[in-house]
Amino acid sequence: MGNGKSKEKVLKFNGTQMQKDGLLVEIKDLSANQYSNVQIQLRSLGEPGTFEMRATMMGVEVEKWKFYLRDLLEEQREGKTITEVLNRLSLQL
């Protein structure tokens, strides 16, 4: 039996795969062939709809961003198709 705590799940995405899937539009100051060196980690912060995104390049954390799902949905409702996160990444909404 467990101790009642669930293990935190962290979703990890490679920059190249995110681009192929149509999620990643651009990473500033990097060429597309360098996207494979970028890993994006996404995890829930426990409060419903609240997440943290971390970007690492070659294993070194370069950016961290806390966001709310409701804010992204609002941007989408307003007709915005691309959002910029972590001061470097452009993501498809």
Secondary structure, 3 states (H helix, E strand, C coil): CCCCCCCCCEEEEEHHHHHHCCCEEEECCCCHHHHHHEEEEEEECCCCCEEEEEEEECCEEEEEEEEEHHHHHHHHHCCCCEEEECCCEEEEC
